[in-house]
Amino acid sequence: MNTLLEKGFLAGIGLLSMTREKAQKIIDDLSHEGEVQKNEVTQWVDQLASRGEEERTALRKLIRDEMKKVMDDMGLATKEDIQKLMEKQG
């Protein structure tokens, strides 16, 4: 049986894929084992779900930024570059 610390660590690793439903299941399991008080359940679910969304948002931004750098390094035209050229011609 996992301890609260182990479950917290495992939940931390999975934050990128954390949905409200997954968070609810983890917290419900902890609640049934007596490791989390019933009145803390909703707060923990909200915190885990919120943190999961924050991590996904940060990862999307990181990927976007890195892709932009790669495109810039390769000298590729962006959609905006092409649109500007088309506007100049039109």
PDB file of N, CA, C and O in Angstrom:
ATOM      1  N   MET A   1       0.848  -1.191   0.000  1.00  0.00           N
ATOM      2  CA  MET A   1       0.000   0.000   0.000  1.00  0.00           C
ATOM      3  C   MET A   1       0.882   1.240   0.000  1.00  0.00           C
ATOM      4  O   MET A   1       1.831   1.334   0.779  1.00  0.00           O
ATOM      5  N   ASN A   2       0.569   2.189  -0.872  1.00  0.00           N
ATOM      6  CA  ASN A   2       1.338   3.423  -0.971  1.00  0.00           C
ATOM      7  C   ASN A   2       1.011   4.355   0.180  1.00  0.00           C
ATOM      8  O   ASN A   2      -0.125   4.414   0.650  1.00  0.00           O
ATOM      9  N   THR A   3       2.024   5.079   0.623  1.00  0.00           N
ATOM     10  CA  THR A   3       1.796   6.082   1.658  1.00  0.00           C
ATOM     11  C   THR A   3       1.354   7.371   0.987  1.00  0.00           C
ATOM     12  O   THR A   3       1.394   7.497  -0.237  1.00  0.00           O
ATOM     13  N   LEU A   4       0.936   8.316   1.798  1.00  0.00           N
ATOM     14  CA  LEU A   4       0.522   9.619   1.276  1.00  0.00           C
ATOM     15  C   LEU A   4       1.659  10.275   0.500  1.00  0.00           C
ATOM     16  O   LEU A   4       1.425  10.859  -0.558  1.00  0.00           O
ATOM     17  N   LEU A   5       2.870  10.187   1.004  1.00  0.00           N
ATOM     18  CA  LEU A   5       4.020  10.789   0.330  1.00  0.00           C
ATOM     19  C   LEU A   5       4.255  10.136  -1.024  1.00  0.00           C
ATOM     20  O   LEU A   5       4.489  10.830  -2.014  1.00  0.00           O
ATOM     21  N   GLU A   6       4.195   8.798  -1.080  1.00  0.00           N
ATOM     22  CA  GLU A   6       4.395   8.103  -2.347  1.00  0.00           C
ATOM     23  C   GLU A   6       3.315   8.477  -3.358  1.00  0.00           C
ATOM     24  O   GLU A   6       3.611   8.709  -4.531  1.00  0.00           O
ATOM     25  N   LYS A   7       2.083   8.534  -2.911  1.00  0.00           N
ATOM     26  CA  LYS A   7       0.994   8.889  -3.815  1.00  0.00           C
ATOM     27  C   LYS A   7       1.137  10.330  -4.282  1.00  0.00           C
ATOM     28  O   LYS A   7       0.849  10.642  -5.438  1.00  0.00           O
ATOM     29  N   GLY A   8       1.577  11.201  -3.395  1.00  0.00           N
ATOM     30  CA  GLY A   8       1.801  12.593  -3.775  1.00  0.00           C
ATOM     31  C   GLY A   8       2.883  12.707  -4.831  1.00  0.00           C
ATOM     32  O   GLY A   8       2.753  13.472  -5.787  1.00  0.00           O
ATOM     33  N   PHE A   9       3.958  11.939  -4.654  1.00  0.00           N
ATOM     34  CA  PHE A   9       5.048  11.942  -5.634  1.00  0.00           C
ATOM     35  C   PHE A   9       4.558  11.419  -6.975  1.00  0.00           C
ATOM     36  O   PHE A   9       4.839  12.012  -8.016  1.00  0.00           O
ATOM     37  N   LEU A  10       3.835  10.321  -6.954  1.00  0.00           N
ATOM     38  CA  LEU A  10       3.311   9.747  -8.189  1.00  0.00           C
ATOM     39  C   LEU A  10       2.334  10.710  -8.856  1.00  0.00           C
ATOM     40  O   LEU A  10       2.316  10.827 -10.081  1.00  0.00           O
ATOM     41  N   ALA A  11       1.532  11.389  -8.067  1.00  0.00           N
ATOM     42  CA  ALA A  11       0.602  12.374  -8.622  1.00  0.00           C
ATOM     43  C   ALA A  11       1.385  13.516  -9.255  1.00  0.00           C
ATOM     44  O   ALA A  11       0.990  14.033 -10.300  1.00  0.00           O
ATOM     45  N   GLY A  12       2.496  13.918  -8.628  1.00  0.00           N
ATOM     46  CA  GLY A  12       3.326  14.987  -9.168  1.00  0.00           C
ATOM     47  C   GLY A  12       3.908  14.627 -10.513  1.00  0.00           C
ATOM     48  O   GLY A  12       3.960  15.469 -11.409  1.00  0.00           O
ATOM     49  N   ILE A  13       4.344  13.398 -10.671  1.00  0.00           N
ATOM     50  CA  ILE A  13       4.898  12.942 -11.943  1.00  0.00           C
ATOM     51  C   ILE A  13       3.837  12.974 -13.029  1.00  0.00           C
ATOM     52  O   ILE A  13       4.127  13.291 -14.183  1.00  0.00           O
ATOM     53  N   GLY A  14       2.618  12.649 -12.662  1.00  0.00           N
ATOM     54  CA  GLY A  14       1.550  12.574 -13.645  1.00  0.00           C
ATOM     55  C   GLY A  14       0.774  13.855 -13.830  1.00  0.00           C
ATOM     56  O   GLY A  14      -0.302  13.832 -14.428  1.00  0.00           O
ATOM     57  N   LEU A  15       1.275  14.968 -13.342  1.00  0.00           N
ATOM     58  CA  LEU A  15       0.519  16.221 -13.426  1.00  0.00           C
ATOM     59  C   LEU A  15       0.201  16.631 -14.850  1.00  0.00           C
ATOM     60  O   LEU A  15      -0.830  17.254 -15.102  1.00  0.00           O
ATOM     61  N   LEU A  16       1.066  16.292 -15.772  1.00  0.00           N
ATOM     62  CA  LEU A  16       0.792  16.693 -17.151  1.00  0.00           C
ATOM     63  C   LEU A  16      -0.448  16.020 -17.697  1.00  0.00           C
ATOM     64  O   LEU A  16      -1.125  16.561 -18.572  1.00  0.00           O
ATOM     65  N   SER A  17      -0.744  14.843 -17.184  1.00  0.00           N
ATOM     66  CA  SER A  17      -1.929  14.143 -17.671  1.00  0.00           C
ATOM     67  C   SER A  17      -3.054  14.173 -16.642  1.00  0.00           C
ATOM     68  O   SER A  17      -4.037  13.443 -16.771  1.00  0.00           O
ATOM     69  N   MET A  18      -2.912  15.009 -15.629  1.00  0.00           N
ATOM     70  CA  MET A  18      -3.890  15.050 -14.554  1.00  0.00           C
ATOM     71  C   MET A  18      -5.168  15.732 -15.021  1.00  0.00           C
ATOM     72  O   MET A  18      -5.163  16.882 -15.458  1.00  0.00           O
ATOM     73  N   THR A  19      -6.240  15.000 -14.917  1.00  0.00           N
ATOM     74  CA  THR A  19      -7.552  15.569 -15.190  1.00  0.00           C
ATOM     75  C   THR A  19      -8.299  15.636 -13.869  1.00  0.00           C
ATOM     76  O   THR A  19      -7.877  15.045 -12.875  1.00  0.00           O
ATOM     77  N   ARG A  20      -9.391  16.348 -13.867  1.00  0.00           N
ATOM     78  CA  ARG A  20     -10.193  16.444 -12.642  1.00  0.00           C
ATOM     79  C   ARG A  20     -10.634  15.055 -12.192  1.00  0.00           C
ATOM     80  O   ARG A  20     -10.660  14.772 -10.994  1.00  0.00           O
ATOM     81  N   GLU A  21     -10.981  14.186 -13.142  1.00  0.00           N
ATOM     82  CA  GLU A  21     -11.446  12.845 -12.787  1.00  0.00           C
ATOM     83  C   GLU A  21     -10.335  12.019 -12.142  1.00  0.00           C
ATOM     84  O   GLU A  21     -10.567  11.314 -11.160  1.00  0.00           O
ATOM     85  N   LYS A  22      -9.122  12.110 -12.704  1.00  0.00           N
ATOM     86  CA  LYS A  22      -7.991  11.378 -12.125  1.00  0.00           C
ATOM     87  C   LYS A  22      -7.673  11.908 -10.729  1.00  0.00           C
ATOM     88  O   LYS A  22      -7.416  11.140  -9.801  1.00  0.00           O
ATOM     89  N   ALA A  23      -7.694  13.225 -10.598  1.00  0.00           N
ATOM     90  CA  ALA A  23      -7.416  13.836  -9.297  1.00  0.00           C
ATOM     91  C   ALA A  23      -8.460  13.382  -8.276  1.00  0.00           C
ATOM     92  O   ALA A  23      -8.126  13.056  -7.137  1.00  0.00           O
ATOM     93  N   GLN A  24      -9.720  13.366  -8.696  1.00  0.00           N
ATOM     94  CA  GLN A  24     -10.791  12.936  -7.791  1.00  0.00           C
ATOM     95  C   GLN A  24     -10.572  11.503  -7.338  1.00  0.00           C
ATOM     96  O   GLN A  24     -10.781  11.193  -6.165  1.00  0.00           O
ATOM     97  N   LYS A  25     -10.152  10.617  -8.245  1.00  0.00           N
ATOM     98  CA  LYS A  25      -9.924   9.209  -7.903  1.00  0.00           C
ATOM     99  C   LYS A  25      -8.788   9.072  -6.899  1.00  0.00           C
ATOM    100  O   LYS A  25      -8.908   8.339  -5.918  1.00  0.00           O
ATOM    101  N   ILE A  26      -7.679   9.780  -7.144  1.00  0.00           N
ATOM    102  CA  ILE A  26      -6.536   9.708  -6.226  1.00  0.00           C
ATOM    103  C   ILE A  26      -6.942  10.177  -4.840  1.00  0.00           C
ATOM    104  O   ILE A  26      -6.645   9.518  -3.844  1.00  0.00           O
ATOM    105  N   ILE A  27      -7.620  11.314  -4.778  1.00  0.00           N
ATOM    106  CA  ILE A  27      -8.002  11.877  -3.492  1.00  0.00           C
ATOM    107  C   ILE A  27      -9.062  11.008  -2.817  1.00  0.00           C
ATOM    108  O   ILE A  27      -9.035  10.840  -1.598  1.00  0.00           O
ATOM    109  N   ASP A  28      -9.987  10.457  -3.591  1.00  0.00           N
ATOM    110  CA  ASP A  28     -10.982   9.549  -3.008  1.00  0.00           C
ATOM    111  C   ASP A  28     -10.301   8.337  -2.387  1.00  0.00           C
ATOM    112  O   ASP A  28     -10.670   7.910  -1.292  1.00  0.00           O
ATOM    113  N   ASP A  29      -9.305   7.777  -3.082  1.00  0.00           N
ATOM    114  CA  ASP A  29      -8.567   6.633  -2.541  1.00  0.00           C
ATOM    115  C   ASP A  29      -7.886   7.006  -1.228  1.00  0.00           C
ATOM    116  O   ASP A  29      -7.938   6.251  -0.257  1.00  0.00           O
ATOM    117  N   LEU A  30      -7.256   8.161  -1.206  1.00  0.00           N
ATOM    118  CA  LEU A  30      -6.589   8.614   0.019  1.00  0.00           C
ATOM    119  C   LEU A  30      -7.602   8.839   1.134  1.00  0.00           C
ATOM    120  O   LEU A  30      -7.331   8.533   2.295  1.00  0.00           O
ATOM    121  N   SER A  31      -8.748   9.365   0.788  1.00  0.00           N
ATOM    122  CA  SER A  31      -9.789   9.638   1.768  1.00  0.00           C
ATOM    123  C   SER A  31     -10.306   8.336   2.373  1.00  0.00           C
ATOM    124  O   SER A  31     -10.515   8.243   3.582  1.00  0.00           O
ATOM    125  N   HIS A  32     -10.511   7.334   1.520  1.00  0.00           N
ATOM    126  CA  HIS A  32     -11.013   6.050   2.009  1.00  0.00           C
ATOM    127  C   HIS A  32      -9.998   5.363   2.912  1.00  0.00           C
ATOM    128  O   HIS A  32     -10.382   4.627   3.821  1.00  0.00           O
ATOM    129  N   GLU A  33      -8.718   5.590   2.680  1.00  0.00           N
ATOM    130  CA  GLU A  33      -7.669   5.001   3.505  1.00  0.00           C
ATOM    131  C   GLU A  33      -7.440   5.824   4.771  1.00  0.00           C
ATOM    132  O   GLU A  33      -6.639   5.445   5.624  1.00  0.00           O
ATOM    133  N   GLY A  34      -8.132   6.931   4.889  1.00  0.00           N
ATOM    134  CA  GLY A  34      -8.007   7.760   6.085  1.00  0.00           C
ATOM    135  C   GLY A  34      -6.806   8.680   6.078  1.00  0.00           C
ATOM    136  O   GLY A  34      -6.487   9.288   7.099  1.00  0.00           O
ATOM    137  N   GLU A  35      -6.131   8.794   4.937  1.00  0.00           N
ATOM    138  CA  GLU A  35      -4.941   9.639   4.870  1.00  0.00           C
ATOM    139  C   GLU A  35      -5.286  11.095   4.577  1.00  0.00           C
ATOM    140  O   GLU A  35      -4.461  11.985   4.784  1.00  0.00           O
ATOM    141  N   VAL A  36      -6.482  11.334   4.104  1.00  0.00           N
ATOM    142  CA  VAL A  36      -6.943  12.695   3.820  1.00  0.00           C
ATOM    143  C   VAL A  36      -8.317  12.842   4.466  1.00  0.00           C
ATOM    144  O   VAL A  36      -9.168  11.960   4.352  1.00  0.00           O
ATOM    145  N   GLN A  37      -8.514  13.948   5.131  1.00  0.00           N
ATOM    146  CA  GLN A  37      -9.803  14.211   5.752  1.00  0.00           C
ATOM    147  C   GLN A  37     -10.833  14.522   4.671  1.00  0.00           C
ATOM    148  O   GLN A  37     -10.503  15.112   3.642  1.00  0.00           O
ATOM    149  N   LYS A  38     -12.062  14.127   4.905  1.00  0.00           N
ATOM    150  CA  LYS A  38     -13.137  14.335   3.921  1.00  0.00           C
ATOM    151  C   LYS A  38     -13.260  15.804   3.524  1.00  0.00           C
ATOM    152  O   LYS A  38     -13.500  16.108   2.355  1.00  0.00           O
ATOM    153  N   ASN A  39     -13.099  16.720   4.483  1.00  0.00           N
ATOM    154  CA  ASN A  39     -13.256  18.139   4.160  1.00  0.00           C
ATOM    155  C   ASN A  39     -12.104  18.692   3.322  1.00  0.00           C
ATOM    156  O   ASN A  39     -12.207  19.797   2.790  1.00  0.00           O
ATOM    157  N   GLU A  40     -11.006  17.938   3.196  1.00  0.00           N
ATOM    158  CA  GLU A  40      -9.880  18.368   2.380  1.00  0.00           C
ATOM    159  C   GLU A  40      -9.988  17.877   0.940  1.00  0.00           C
ATOM    160  O   GLU A  40      -9.272  18.361   0.064  1.00  0.00           O
ATOM    161  N   VAL A  41     -10.879  16.919   0.692  1.00  0.00           N
ATOM    162  CA  VAL A  41     -10.951  16.264  -0.611  1.00  0.00           C
ATOM    163  C   VAL A  41     -11.187  17.250  -1.744  1.00  0.00           C
ATOM    164  O   VAL A  41     -10.435  17.258  -2.718  1.00  0.00           O
ATOM    165  N   THR A  42     -12.201  18.068  -1.635  1.00  0.00           N
ATOM    166  CA  THR A  42     -12.534  19.005  -2.717  1.00  0.00           C
ATOM    167  C   THR A  42     -11.394  19.966  -2.977  1.00  0.00           C
ATOM    168  O   THR A  42     -11.059  20.242  -4.129  1.00  0.00           O
ATOM    169  N   GLN A  43     -10.797  20.474  -1.918  1.00  0.00           N
ATOM    170  CA  GLN A  43      -9.682  21.413  -2.070  1.00  0.00           C
ATOM    171  C   GLN A  43      -8.507  20.742  -2.790  1.00  0.00           C
ATOM    172  O   GLN A  43      -7.900  21.347  -3.674  1.00  0.00           O
ATOM    173  N   TRP A  44      -8.186  19.515  -2.423  1.00  0.00           N
ATOM    174  CA  TRP A  44      -7.076  18.803  -3.051  1.00  0.00           C
ATOM    175  C   TRP A  44      -7.369  18.520  -4.519  1.00  0.00           C
ATOM    176  O   TRP A  44      -6.489  18.672  -5.365  1.00  0.00           O
ATOM    177  N   VAL A  45      -8.587  18.113  -4.827  1.00  0.00           N
ATOM    178  CA  VAL A  45      -8.956  17.838  -6.217  1.00  0.00           C
ATOM    179  C   VAL A  45      -8.792  19.100  -7.045  1.00  0.00           C
ATOM    180  O   VAL A  45      -8.216  19.061  -8.133  1.00  0.00           O
ATOM    181  N   ASP A  46      -9.292  20.217  -6.541  1.00  0.00           N
ATOM    182  CA  ASP A  46      -9.168  21.490  -7.258  1.00  0.00           C
ATOM    183  C   ASP A  46      -7.700  21.862  -7.480  1.00  0.00           C
ATOM    184  O   ASP A  46      -7.322  22.307  -8.563  1.00  0.00           O
ATOM    185  N   GLN A  47      -6.876  21.673  -6.439  1.00  0.00           N
ATOM    186  CA  GLN A  47      -5.466  22.017  -6.549  1.00  0.00           C
ATOM    187  C   GLN A  47      -4.749  21.131  -7.565  1.00  0.00           C
ATOM    188  O   GLN A  47      -3.969  21.628  -8.378  1.00  0.00           O
ATOM    189  N   LEU A  48      -5.006  19.827  -7.525  1.00  0.00           N
ATOM    190  CA  LEU A  48      -4.352  18.919  -8.460  1.00  0.00           C
ATOM    191  C   LEU A  48      -4.785  19.193  -9.897  1.00  0.00           C
ATOM    192  O   LEU A  48      -3.953  19.214 -10.805  1.00  0.00           O
ATOM    193  N   ALA A  49      -6.064  19.400 -10.101  1.00  0.00           N
ATOM    194  CA  ALA A  49      -6.567  19.668 -11.449  1.00  0.00           C
ATOM    195  C   ALA A  49      -6.006  20.992 -11.971  1.00  0.00           C
ATOM    196  O   ALA A  49      -5.620  21.087 -13.136  1.00  0.00           O
ATOM    197  N   SER A  50      -5.963  21.998 -11.123  1.00  0.00           N
ATOM    198  CA  SER A  50      -5.431  23.299 -11.508  1.00  0.00           C
ATOM    199  C   SER A  50      -3.947  23.194 -11.847  1.00  0.00           C
ATOM    200  O   SER A  50      -3.490  23.751 -12.845  1.00  0.00           O
ATOM    201  N   ARG A  51      -3.219  22.493 -11.030  1.00  0.00           N
ATOM    202  CA  ARG A  51      -1.772  22.329 -11.262  1.00  0.00           C
ATOM    203  C   ARG A  51      -1.535  21.573 -12.565  1.00  0.00           C
ATOM    204  O   ARG A  51      -0.617  21.903 -13.316  1.00  0.00           O
ATOM    205  N   GLY A  52      -2.355  20.567 -12.834  1.00  0.00           N
ATOM    206  CA  GLY A  52      -2.229  19.821 -14.077  1.00  0.00           C
ATOM    207  C   GLY A  52      -2.422  20.722 -15.281  1.00  0.00           C
ATOM    208  O   GLY A  52      -1.672  20.630 -16.252  1.00  0.00           O
ATOM    209  N   GLU A  53      -3.414  21.587 -15.227  1.00  0.00           N
ATOM    210  CA  GLU A  53      -3.668  22.523 -16.331  1.00  0.00           C
ATOM    211  C   GLU A  53      -2.517  23.510 -16.478  1.00  0.00           C
ATOM    212  O   GLU A  53      -2.121  23.832 -17.598  1.00  0.00           O
ATOM    213  N   GLU A  54      -1.972  23.995 -15.359  1.00  0.00           N
ATOM    214  CA  GLU A  54      -0.840  24.918 -15.404  1.00  0.00           C
ATOM    215  C   GLU A  54       0.367  24.249 -16.064  1.00  0.00           C
ATOM    216  O   GLU A  54       1.058  24.867 -16.873  1.00  0.00           O
ATOM    217  N   GLU A  55       0.617  22.991 -15.719  1.00  0.00           N
ATOM    218  CA  GLU A  55       1.747  22.264 -16.294  1.00  0.00           C
ATOM    219  C   GLU A  55       1.548  22.046 -17.790  1.00  0.00           C
ATOM    220  O   GLU A  55       2.495  22.192 -18.563  1.00  0.00           O
ATOM    221  N   ARG A  56       0.337  21.701 -18.209  1.00  0.00           N
ATOM    222  CA  ARG A  56       0.066  21.511 -19.640  1.00  0.00           C
ATOM    223  C   ARG A  56       0.256  22.818 -20.404  1.00  0.00           C
ATOM    224  O   ARG A  56       0.823  22.825 -21.497  1.00  0.00           O
ATOM    225  N   THR A  57      -0.219  23.925 -19.827  1.00  0.00           N
ATOM    226  CA  THR A  57      -0.071  25.236 -20.461  1.00  0.00           C
ATOM    227  C   THR A  57       1.404  25.605 -20.598  1.00  0.00           C
ATOM    228  O   THR A  57       1.833  26.087 -21.647  1.00  0.00           O
ATOM    229  N   ALA A  58       2.173  25.380 -19.545  1.00  0.00           N
ATOM    230  CA  ALA A  58       3.609  25.691 -19.577  1.00  0.00           C
ATOM    231  C   ALA A  58       4.320  24.825 -20.614  1.00  0.00           C
ATOM    232  O   ALA A  58       5.208  25.309 -21.316  1.00  0.00           O
ATOM    233  N   LEU A  59       3.943  23.563 -20.717  1.00  0.00           N
ATOM    234  CA  LEU A  59       4.569  22.678 -21.692  1.00  0.00           C
ATOM    235  C   LEU A  59       4.228  23.115 -23.118  1.00  0.00           C
ATOM    236  O   LEU A  59       5.099  23.116 -23.989  1.00  0.00           O
ATOM    237  N   ARG A  60       2.970  23.484 -23.361  1.00  0.00           N
ATOM    238  CA  ARG A  60       2.586  23.966 -24.697  1.00  0.00           C
ATOM    239  C   ARG A  60       3.391  25.208 -25.078  1.00  0.00           C
ATOM    240  O   ARG A  60       3.847  25.322 -26.216  1.00  0.00           O
ATOM    241  N   LYS A  61       3.569  26.141 -24.138  1.00  0.00           N
ATOM    242  CA  LYS A  61       4.333  27.360 -24.405  1.00  0.00           C
ATOM    243  C   LYS A  61       5.787  27.013 -24.700  1.00  0.00           C
ATOM    244  O   LYS A  61       6.380  27.566 -25.626  1.00  0.00           O
ATOM    245  N   LEU A  62       6.359  26.114 -23.931  1.00  0.00           N
ATOM    246  CA  LEU A  62       7.740  25.706 -24.151  1.00  0.00           C
ATOM    247  C   LEU A  62       7.903  25.095 -25.543  1.00  0.00           C
ATOM    248  O   LEU A  62       8.860  25.408 -26.251  1.00  0.00           O
ATOM    249  N   ILE A  63       6.986  24.237 -25.930  1.00  0.00           N
ATOM    250  CA  ILE A  63       7.058  23.604 -27.259  1.00  0.00           C
ATOM    251  C   ILE A  63       6.937  24.651 -28.358  1.00  0.00           C
ATOM    252  O   ILE A  63       7.695  24.630 -29.328  1.00  0.00           O
ATOM    253  N   ARG A  64       5.970  25.579 -28.203  1.00  0.00           N
ATOM    254  CA  ARG A  64       5.797  26.641 -29.192  1.00  0.00           C
ATOM    255  C   ARG A  64       7.063  27.481 -29.337  1.00  0.00           C
ATOM    256  O   ARG A  64       7.504  27.775 -30.449  1.00  0.00           O
ATOM    257  N   ASP A  65       7.642  27.864 -28.194  1.00  0.00           N
ATOM    258  CA  ASP A  65       8.857  28.684 -28.212  1.00  0.00           C
ATOM    259  C   ASP A  65      10.010  27.948 -28.883  1.00  0.00           C
ATOM    260  O   ASP A  65      10.750  28.535 -29.671  1.00  0.00           O
ATOM    261  N   GLU A  66      10.162  26.676 -28.574  1.00  0.00           N
ATOM    262  CA  GLU A  66      11.249  25.894 -29.162  1.00  0.00           C
ATOM    263  C   GLU A  66      11.041  25.700 -30.663  1.00  0.00           C
ATOM    264  O   GLU A  66      11.998  25.757 -31.436  1.00  0.00           O
ATOM    265  N   MET A  67       9.797  25.472 -31.074  1.00  0.00           N
ATOM    266  CA  MET A  67       9.520  25.317 -32.504  1.00  0.00           C
ATOM    267  C   MET A  67       9.815  26.618 -33.251  1.00  0.00           C
ATOM    268  O   MET A  67      10.351  26.598 -34.359  1.00  0.00           O
ATOM    269  N   LYS A  68       9.464  27.741 -32.639  1.00  0.00           N
ATOM    270  CA  LYS A  68       9.756  29.039 -33.263  1.00  0.00           C
ATOM    271  C   LYS A  68      11.262  29.220 -33.424  1.00  0.00           C
ATOM    272  O   LYS A  68      11.720  29.689 -34.466  1.00  0.00           O
ATOM    273  N   LYS A  69      12.032  28.856 -32.407  1.00  0.00           N
ATOM    274  CA  LYS A  69      13.491  28.968 -32.490  1.00  0.00           C
ATOM    275  C   LYS A  69      14.037  28.100 -33.622  1.00  0.00           C
ATOM    276  O   LYS A  69      14.892  28.540 -34.390  1.00  0.00           O
ATOM    277  N   VAL A  70      13.544  26.879 -33.719  1.00  0.00           N
ATOM    278  CA  VAL A  70      14.002  25.964 -34.774  1.00  0.00           C
ATOM    279  C   VAL A  70      13.664  26.538 -36.144  1.00  0.00           C
ATOM    280  O   VAL A  70      14.501  26.533 -37.047  1.00  0.00           O
ATOM    281  N   MET A  71      12.443  27.031 -36.299  1.00  0.00           N
ATOM    282  CA  MET A  71      12.037  27.613 -37.580  1.00  0.00           C
ATOM    283  C   MET A  71      12.903  28.824 -37.918  1.00  0.00           C
ATOM    284  O   MET A  71      13.325  28.993 -39.062  1.00  0.00           O
ATOM    285  N   ASP A  72      13.164  29.664 -36.920  1.00  0.00           N
ATOM    286  CA  ASP A  72      14.019  30.838 -37.140  1.00  0.00           C
ATOM    287  C   ASP A  72      15.431  30.408 -37.541  1.00  0.00           C
ATOM    288  O   ASP A  72      16.015  30.970 -38.468  1.00  0.00           O
ATOM    289  N   ASP A  73      15.976  29.408 -36.840  1.00  0.00           N
ATOM    290  CA  ASP A  73      17.322  28.915 -37.137  1.00  0.00           C
ATOM    291  C   ASP A  73      17.411  28.336 -38.554  1.00  0.00           C
ATOM    292  O   ASP A  73      18.441  28.453 -39.218  1.00  0.00           O
ATOM    293  N   MET A  74      16.327  27.717 -39.001  1.00  0.00           N
ATOM    294  CA  MET A  74      16.314  27.102 -40.332  1.00  0.00           C
ATOM    295  C   MET A  74      15.969  28.114 -41.422  1.00  0.00           C
ATOM    296  O   MET A  74      16.090  27.824 -42.613  1.00  0.00           O
ATOM    297  N   GLY A  75      15.543  29.290 -41.008  1.00  0.00           N
ATOM    298  CA  GLY A  75      15.196  30.324 -41.966  1.00  0.00           C
ATOM    299  C   GLY A  75      13.866  30.071 -42.662  1.00  0.00           C
ATOM    300  O   GLY A  75      13.652  30.549 -43.776  1.00  0.00           O
ATOM    301  N   LEU A  76      12.978  29.331 -42.026  1.00  0.00           N
ATOM    302  CA  LEU A  76      11.674  29.038 -42.619  1.00  0.00           C
ATOM    303  C   LEU A  76      10.726  30.220 -42.453  1.00  0.00           C
ATOM    304  O   LEU A  76      10.752  30.923 -41.443  1.00  0.00           O
ATOM    305  N   ALA A  77       9.906  30.418 -43.450  1.00  0.00           N
ATOM    306  CA  ALA A  77       8.907  31.488 -43.394  1.00  0.00           C
ATOM    307  C   ALA A  77       7.732  31.037 -42.533  1.00  0.00           C
ATOM    308  O   ALA A  77       7.304  29.884 -42.581  1.00  0.00           O
ATOM    309  N   THR A  78       7.233  31.969 -41.756  1.00  0.00           N
ATOM    310  CA  THR A  78       6.052  31.686 -40.939  1.00  0.00           C
ATOM    311  C   THR A  78       4.806  32.038 -41.747  1.00  0.00           C
ATOM    312  O   THR A  78       4.889  32.638 -42.819  1.00  0.00           O
ATOM    313  N   LYS A  79       3.678  31.661 -41.222  1.00  0.00           N
ATOM    314  CA  LYS A  79       2.403  32.002 -41.846  1.00  0.00           C
ATOM    315  C   LYS A  79       2.272  33.522 -41.974  1.00  0.00           C
ATOM    316  O   LYS A  79       1.791  34.032 -42.986  1.00  0.00           O
ATOM    317  N   GLU A  80       2.704  34.225 -40.943  1.00  0.00           N
ATOM    318  CA  GLU A  80       2.635  35.690 -40.962  1.00  0.00           C
ATOM    319  C   GLU A  80       3.547  36.272 -42.037  1.00  0.00           C
ATOM    320  O   GLU A  80       3.179  37.232 -42.715  1.00  0.00           O
ATOM    321  N   ASP A  81       4.752  35.685 -42.193  1.00  0.00           N
ATOM    322  CA  ASP A  81       5.679  36.153 -43.225  1.00  0.00           C
ATOM    323  C   ASP A  81       5.046  36.026 -44.608  1.00  0.00           C
ATOM    324  O   ASP A  81       5.109  36.955 -45.413  1.00  0.00           O
ATOM    325  N   ILE A  82       4.453  34.903 -44.871  1.00  0.00           N
ATOM    326  CA  ILE A  82       3.820  34.652 -46.168  1.00  0.00           C
ATOM    327  C   ILE A  82       2.646  35.597 -46.402  1.00  0.00           C
ATOM    328  O   ILE A  82       2.449  36.115 -47.501  1.00  0.00           O
ATOM    329  N   GLN A  83       1.861  35.808 -45.323  1.00  0.00           N
ATOM    330  CA  GLN A  83       0.712  36.710 -45.448  1.00  0.00           C
ATOM    331  C   GLN A  83       1.174  38.134 -45.760  1.00  0.00           C
ATOM    332  O   GLN A  83       0.555  38.814 -46.578  1.00  0.00           O
ATOM    333  N   LYS A  84       2.247  38.593 -45.124  1.00  0.00           N
ATOM    334  CA  LYS A  84       2.787  39.931 -45.398  1.00  0.00           C
ATOM    335  C   LYS A  84       3.231  40.065 -46.840  1.00  0.00           C
ATOM    336  O   LYS A  84       2.986  41.084 -47.485  1.00  0.00           O
ATOM    337  N   LEU A  85       3.892  39.019 -47.347  1.00  0.00           N
ATOM    338  CA  LEU A  85       4.331  39.042 -48.745  1.00  0.00           C
ATOM    339  C   LEU A  85       3.133  39.108 -49.685  1.00  0.00           C
ATOM    340  O   LEU A  85       3.161  39.838 -50.676  1.00  0.00           O
ATOM    341  N   MET A  86       2.103  38.366 -49.389  1.00  0.00           N
ATOM    342  CA  MET A  86       0.914  38.357 -50.230  1.00  0.00           C
ATOM    343  C   MET A  86       0.223  39.720 -50.211  1.00  0.00           C
ATOM    344  O   MET A  86      -0.307  40.163 -51.230  1.00  0.00           O
ATOM    345  N   GLU A  87       0.228  40.387 -49.049  1.00  0.00           N
ATOM    346  CA  GLU A  87      -0.382  41.716 -48.934  1.00  0.00           C
ATOM    347  C   GLU A  87       0.403  42.743 -49.749  1.00  0.00           C
ATOM    348  O   GLU A  87      -0.185  43.643 -50.349  1.00  0.00           O
ATOM    349  N   LYS A  88       1.728  42.610 -49.770  1.00  0.00           N
ATOM    350  CA  LYS A  88       2.564  43.527 -50.555  1.00  0.00           C
ATOM    351  C   LYS A  88       2.292  43.373 -52.040  1.00  0.00           C
ATOM    352  O   LYS A  88       2.316  44.353 -52.784  1.00  0.00           O
ATOM    353  N   GLN A  89       2.032  42.136 -52.479  1.00  0.00           N
ATOM    354  CA  GLN A  89       1.777  41.882 -53.891  1.00  0.00           C
ATOM    355  C   GLN A  89       0.393  42.343 -54.319  1.00  0.00           C
ATOM    356  O   GLN A  89       0.177  42.762 -55.456  1.00  0.00           O
ATOM    357  N   GLY A  90      -0.561  42.252 -53.353  1.00  0.00           N
ATOM    358  CA  GLY A  90      -1.956  42.534 -53.688  1.00  0.00           C
ATOM    359  C   GLY A  90      -2.283  43.954 -53.721  1.00  0.00           C
ATOM    360  O   GLY A  90      -3.427  44.318 -53.992  1.00  0.00           O
TER     361      GLY A  90
END
